[in-house]
Amino acid sequence: MSRQPSLAAGDLARLGCALLVGLAVAFPAGMIFAGRGEPERNPRTESATTAERRQVFSPDVLDDPHFRARQRRNVEALERHCRESGELCAEAEGARAWLEGRAD
């Protein structure tokens, strides 16, 4: 039965250096060739202030239809939990009152 020769310390050092050199060449080459063939990206035609999108951090978020729909869904879930378990009923009533008060 013959044993495989083990790597000596010098061989391990050479192997490590070869791996580092390979990585040093392959990584930048990959970065260069990965960007080729992609079409040019068009810059925005509208400024950020005039583009149509939701203003998440706007002070008018309470009037945002998406926010209102989510709040309505959450209030309904809280009321359903109150009916089923008898818990958090005061919170459900307060949430409904807040939602109805914001309806104006």
C-alpha positions as CSV (number, residue, x, y, z in Angstrom):
1,M,0.0,0.0,0.0
2,S,1.5,3.3,-1.0
3,R,0.9,6.5,0.7
4,Q,0.2,9.8,-1.0
5,P,3.1,12.2,-0.5
6,S,2.0,15.1,1.9
7,L,2.6,18.7,1.1
8,A,5.6,20.2,2.8
9,A,5.5,23.7,4.3
10,G,7.3,25.2,1.3
11,D,4.8,23.6,-1.0
12,L,1.9,25.0,1.0
13,A,3.4,28.5,0.9
14,R,3.8,28.3,-2.9
15,L,0.2,27.0,-3.3
16,G,-1.1,29.9,-1.2
17,C,0.9,32.4,-3.2
18,A,-0.4,31.0,-6.5
19,L,-4.0,31.2,-5.2
20,L,-3.5,34.8,-4.2
21,V,-2.0,35.7,-7.5
22,G,-4.8,33.9,-9.3
23,L,-7.4,35.8,-7.3
24,A,-5.6,39.1,-7.8
25,V,-5.8,38.6,-11.6
26,A,-9.2,36.9,-11.8
27,F,-11.2,39.4,-9.7
28,P,-10.4,42.6,-11.6
29,A,-10.8,40.7,-14.9
30,G,-14.2,39.5,-13.8
31,M,-15.2,43.0,-12.9
32,I,-14.1,44.3,-16.3
33,F,-15.8,41.7,-18.4
34,A,-19.0,41.5,-16.3
35,G,-20.0,45.0,-17.3
36,R,-19.6,44.5,-21.0
37,G,-22.6,43.9,-23.2
38,E,-25.0,45.8,-20.9
39,P,-27.1,48.5,-22.5
40,E,-26.5,52.0,-21.3
41,R,-28.8,53.0,-18.5
42,N,-31.0,56.0,-19.2
43,P,-30.8,58.7,-16.7
44,R,-34.0,59.9,-15.1
45,T,-36.0,62.3,-17.2
46,E,-37.9,63.7,-14.2
47,S,-36.5,65.3,-11.1
48,A,-37.1,63.5,-7.8
49,T,-39.5,66.3,-6.7
50,T,-41.7,66.0,-9.8
51,A,-41.7,62.3,-10.3
52,E,-45.0,60.5,-9.6
53,R,-44.5,58.2,-6.6
54,R,-45.7,57.9,-3.0
55,Q,-44.0,60.4,-0.6
56,V,-43.4,58.0,2.3
57,F,-42.0,60.6,4.6
58,S,-44.4,63.3,3.8
59,P,-46.3,65.0,6.6
60,D,-49.5,64.2,4.7
61,V,-49.0,60.4,5.1
62,L,-52.2,60.2,7.1
63,D,-54.1,61.2,4.0
64,D,-52.4,58.7,1.8
65,P,-54.9,56.2,0.4
66,H,-52.5,53.3,0.7
67,F,-51.9,54.1,4.4
68,R,-55.6,54.6,5.1
69,A,-56.4,51.2,3.5
70,R,-53.7,49.5,5.6
71,Q,-55.0,51.2,8.8
72,R,-58.5,50.1,8.0
73,R,-57.4,46.5,7.5
74,N,-55.5,46.6,10.8
75,V,-58.5,48.0,12.7
76,E,-60.7,45.3,11.3
77,A,-58.2,42.6,12.3
78,L,-58.1,44.1,15.8
79,E,-61.9,44.1,16.0
80,R,-62.0,40.5,14.8
81,H,-59.5,39.6,17.5
82,C,-61.7,41.3,20.1
83,R,-64.8,39.4,19.0
84,E,-63.0,36.1,19.0
85,S,-61.0,36.3,22.2
86,G,-62.4,39.2,24.2
87,E,-59.0,40.8,24.4
88,L,-57.8,44.2,23.3
89,C,-61.4,45.5,22.9
90,A,-60.5,48.9,24.3
91,E,-57.7,49.2,21.8
92,A,-60.0,48.1,19.0
93,E,-62.6,50.8,20.0
94,G,-59.9,53.5,20.2
95,A,-58.5,52.5,16.8
96,R,-62.0,52.6,15.2
97,A,-62.6,56.0,16.8
98,W,-59.3,57.3,15.4
99,L,-60.0,55.9,12.0
100,E,-63.5,57.4,11.9
101,G,-62.2,60.7,13.2
102,R,-59.7,60.9,10.3
103,A,-62.4,60.2,7.7
104,D,-63.2,63.9,7.4
